[in-house]
């Protein structure tokens, strides 16, 4: 799943992607229908001039059909290249 998510995020032309699978920490968590829990740190020029909400929407658009069945939870830290 990590590779699938990273491949889809390539649409945002990221300069860096750090994706951590935290699913084991949430095993048996109420409401989880089997999808994984992930923590994402991503840097992209596509985020320049955009609010955090818009940045998250771009990420969610890239992963839309994976949520909620394969991705149950996603923590996103999205940074614009002009912020580093």
MIKE-465492 format. One record per residue: x negated, y negated, z negated of N, C-alpha, C in turn; residue number from 1; residue in one letter. Coordinates in nm, 2 decimals, padded with zeros to 4 digits. Atoms other than C-alpha are relative to their C-alpha. Layout:
{{X Y Z} {X Y Z} {X Y Z} NUM "A"}
...
REM end
This chain:
{{-00.08 00.12 00.00} {00.00 00.00 00.00} {-00.09 -00.13 00.00} 1 "X"}
{{00.09 00.12 00.00} {-00.29 -00.24 -00.07} {-00.04 -00.04 00.14} 2 "X"}
{{00.04 00.03 -00.14} {-00.41 -00.21 00.29} {00.11 -00.06 00.08} 3 "X"}
{{-00.12 00.05 -00.07} {-00.06 -00.26 00.42} {00.03 -00.15 -00.03} 4 "X"}
{{-00.02 00.14 00.04} {-00.01 -00.58 00.22} {-00.11 -00.09 00.06} 5 "X"}
{{00.11 00.08 -00.06} {-00.35 -00.71 00.32} {00.01 -00.02 00.15} 6 "X"}
{{-00.02 00.01 -00.14} {-00.28 -00.64 00.68} {00.10 -00.10 00.04} 7 "X"}
{{-00.11 00.09 -00.02} {00.04 -00.83 00.67} {-00.03 -00.15 -00.03} 8 "X"}
{{00.04 00.14 00.04} {-00.12 -01.13 00.50} {-00.09 -00.06 00.10} 9 "X"}
{{00.09 00.06 -00.10} {-00.36 -01.17 00.79} {00.07 -00.10 00.09} 10 "X"}
{{-00.08 00.10 -00.08} {-00.07 -01.36 00.96} {-00.03 -00.14 -00.06} 11 "X"}
{{00.03 00.13 00.07} {-00.17 -01.64 00.71} {-00.15 -00.04 00.02} 12 "X"}
{{00.15 00.02 -00.03} {-00.54 -01.63 00.83} {-00.07 -00.04 -00.13} 13 "X"}
{{00.06 00.03 00.13} {-00.66 -01.62 00.47} {-00.16 00.00 00.01} 14 "X"}
{{00.14 00.00 00.01} {-01.02 -01.71 00.39} {-00.04 00.09 -00.12} 15 "X"}
{{00.03 -00.10 00.10} {-01.00 -01.49 00.08} {00.14 00.06 -00.05} 16 "X"}
{{-00.11 -00.07 00.05} {-00.76 -01.23 -00.05} {-00.05 00.10 -00.11} 17 "X"}
{{00.03 -00.09 00.11} {-00.78 -01.06 -00.39} {00.13 00.06 -00.04} 18 "X"}
{{-00.13 -00.06 00.03} {-00.50 -00.81 -00.44} {-00.03 00.12 -00.10} 19 "X"}
{{00.02 -00.10 00.11} {-00.48 -00.60 -00.76} {00.13 00.08 -00.02} 20 "X"}
{{-00.11 -00.08 00.03} {-00.25 -00.31 -00.81} {00.01 00.02 -00.15} 21 "X"}
{{-00.02 -00.01 00.15} {-00.11 -00.34 -01.17} {00.11 00.10 -00.03} 22 "X"}
{{-00.11 -00.09 00.01} {00.15 -00.07 -01.12} {-00.01 00.09 -00.13} 23 "X"}
{{00.02 -00.09 00.11} {00.01 00.16 -01.39} {00.04 -00.07 -00.13} 24 "X"}
{{-00.03 00.07 00.12} {00.06 -00.11 -01.65} {00.15 -00.02 -00.02} 25 "X"}
{{-00.14 00.02 00.00} {00.43 -00.12 -01.57} {00.08 00.13 00.02} 26 "X"}
{{-00.06 -00.12 -00.02} {00.51 00.25 -01.55} {00.12 00.02 -00.09} 27 "X"}
{{-00.12 -00.02 00.08} {00.86 00.33 -01.67} {00.08 -00.13 -00.04} 28 "X"}
{{-00.06 00.13 00.02} {00.95 -00.04 -01.67} {00.15 00.00 00.05} 29 "X"}
{{-00.14 00.00 -00.04} {01.33 -00.09 -01.67} {00.03 -00.08 00.12} 30 "X"}
{{-00.03 00.07 -00.12} {01.47 -00.19 -01.34} {-00.09 00.02 00.12} 31 "X"}
{{00.09 -00.03 -00.10} {01.18 -00.07 -01.14} {00.05 00.13 00.08} 32 "X"}
{{-00.05 -00.11 -00.09} {01.31 00.15 -00.85} {-00.11 00.07 00.07} 33 "X"}
{{00.11 -00.08 -00.06} {00.97 00.28 -00.77} {-00.11 -00.09 00.07} 34 "X"}
{{00.10 00.09 -00.07} {00.79 -00.02 -00.61} {-00.11 -00.04 -00.09} 35 "X"}
{{00.12 00.03 00.08} {00.45 -00.13 -00.72} {00.00 -00.15 -00.05} 36 "X"}
{{00.02 00.13 00.05} {00.34 -00.43 -00.92} {-00.14 -00.05 00.04} 37 "X"}
{{00.13 00.05 -00.05} {00.07 -00.65 -00.77} {-00.03 -00.14 -00.04} 38 "X"}
{{00.04 00.14 00.03} {-00.13 -00.96 -00.85} {-00.08 -00.04 00.12} 39 "X"}
{{00.07 00.05 -00.12} {-00.24 -01.17 -00.55} {-00.06 -00.13 -00.02} 40 "X"}
{{00.06 00.13 -00.01} {-00.49 -01.45 -00.52} {-00.04 -00.01 00.14} 41 "X"}
{{00.02 00.02 -00.15} {-00.50 -01.59 -00.17} {-00.03 -00.14 00.03} 42 "X"}
{{00.03 00.14 -00.04} {-00.66 -01.89 -00.01} {00.02 -00.01 00.15} 43 "X"}
{{-00.03 00.01 -00.14} {-00.55 -02.01 00.33} {00.02 -00.15 00.04} 44 "X"}
{{-00.03 00.14 -00.05} {-00.54 -02.33 00.54} {00.15 -00.02 00.03} 45 "X"}
{{-00.15 00.01 -00.02} {-00.17 -02.25 00.60} {00.07 -00.06 -00.12} 46 "X"}
{{-00.06 00.06 00.12} {-00.11 -02.37 00.25} {-00.03 -00.15 -00.02} 47 "X"}
{{00.04 00.14 00.01} {-00.26 -02.72 00.30} {00.13 -00.08 00.02} 48 "X"}
{{-00.11 00.09 00.00} {00.00 -02.99 00.23} {00.14 00.06 -00.04} 49 "X"}
{{-00.13 -00.07 00.03} {00.26 -02.73 00.11} {00.01 00.01 -00.15} 50 "X"}
{{-00.02 -00.02 00.14} {00.41 -02.70 -00.24} {-00.02 00.15 -00.03} 51 "X"}
{{00.01 -00.14 00.04} {00.37 -02.38 -00.44} {00.12 00.08 00.04} 52 "X"}
{{-00.12 -00.07 -00.04} {00.72 -02.29 -00.36} {-00.01 00.04 00.15} 53 "X"}
{{00.02 -00.03 -00.15} {00.65 -02.31 00.02} {-00.11 00.10 00.02} 54 "X"}
{{00.11 -00.10 -00.02} {00.33 -02.12 -00.02} {00.05 00.14 -00.04} 55 "X"}
{{-00.05 -00.13 00.04} {00.51 -01.84 -00.20} {00.10 00.05 00.11} 56 "X"}
{{-00.09 -00.04 -00.11} {00.78 -01.84 00.07} {-00.08 00.06 00.12} 57 "X"}
{{00.08 -00.05 -00.11} {00.51 -01.79 00.33} {-00.05 00.15 -00.03} 58 "X"}
{{00.05 -00.13 00.04} {00.37 -01.49 00.14} {00.12 00.10 00.01} 59 "X"}
{{-00.12 -00.09 00.00} {00.72 -01.34 00.09} {00.05 00.03 00.14} 60 "X"}
{{-00.04 -00.03 -00.14} {00.80 -01.38 00.46} {-00.09 00.11 00.06} 61 "X"}
{{00.10 -00.10 -00.06} {00.49 -01.18 00.55} {00.03 00.14 -00.06} 62 "X"}
{{-00.02 -00.13 00.06} {00.60 -00.90 00.31} {00.15 00.04 -00.02} 63 "X"}
{{-00.14 -00.01 00.03} {00.98 -00.93 00.33} {00.06 00.14 00.00} 64 "X"}
{{-00.07 -00.13 00.00} {01.07 -00.57 00.43} {-00.06 00.10 -00.10} 65 "X"}
{{00.06 -00.09 00.10} {00.84 -00.42 00.16} {00.07 -00.03 -00.14} 66 "X"}
{{-00.06 00.04 00.13} {01.04 -00.60 -00.12} {00.14 00.04 00.00} 67 "X"}
{{00.05 -00.04 00.12} {01.19 -00.45 -00.34} {-00.05 00.15 -00.01} 68 "X"}
{{00.02 -00.14 00.00} {01.14 -00.09 -00.24} {-00.15 00.05 -00.02} 69 "X"}
{{00.14 -00.03 00.01} {00.76 -00.08 -00.20} {-00.08 -00.09 -00.09} 70 "X"}
{{00.06 00.10 00.08} {00.67 -00.40 -00.38} {00.11 -00.04 -00.10} 71 "X"}
{{-00.11 00.03 00.10} {00.88 -00.44 -00.70} {-00.03 -00.14 -00.06} 72 "X"}
{{00.04 00.13 00.06} {00.68 -00.74 -00.84} {-00.13 -00.05 00.06} 73 "X"}
{{00.11 00.06 -00.06} {00.43 -00.98 -00.70} {-00.03 -00.13 -00.07} 74 "X"}
{{00.04 00.12 00.07} {00.24 -01.24 -00.90} {-00.09 -00.07 00.11} 75 "X"}
{{00.08 00.07 -00.11} {00.10 -01.50 -00.65} {-00.07 -00.12 -00.05} 76 "X"}
{{00.07 00.12 00.02} {-00.17 -01.75 -00.69} {-00.06 -00.05 00.14} 77 "X"}
{{00.03 00.05 -00.13} {-00.19 -01.94 -00.36} {-00.07 -00.13 00.00} 78 "X"}
{{00.08 00.12 00.00} {-00.46 -02.19 -00.30} {-00.03 -00.05 00.15} 79 "X"}
{{00.03 00.05 -00.13} {-00.51 -02.42 00.00} {-00.15 -00.02 00.02} 80 "X"}
{{00.14 00.01 -00.02} {-00.85 -02.44 00.16} {-00.05 -00.14 -00.03} 81 "X"}
{{00.05 00.13 00.03} {-00.87 -02.81 00.10} {00.01 -00.03 -00.15} 82 "X"}
{{00.00 00.01 00.15} {-00.83 -02.75 -00.28} {-00.12 00.07 -00.06} 83 "X"}
{{00.12 -00.07 00.06} {-01.15 -02.55 -00.32} {-00.13 -00.08 00.02} 84 "X"}
REM end
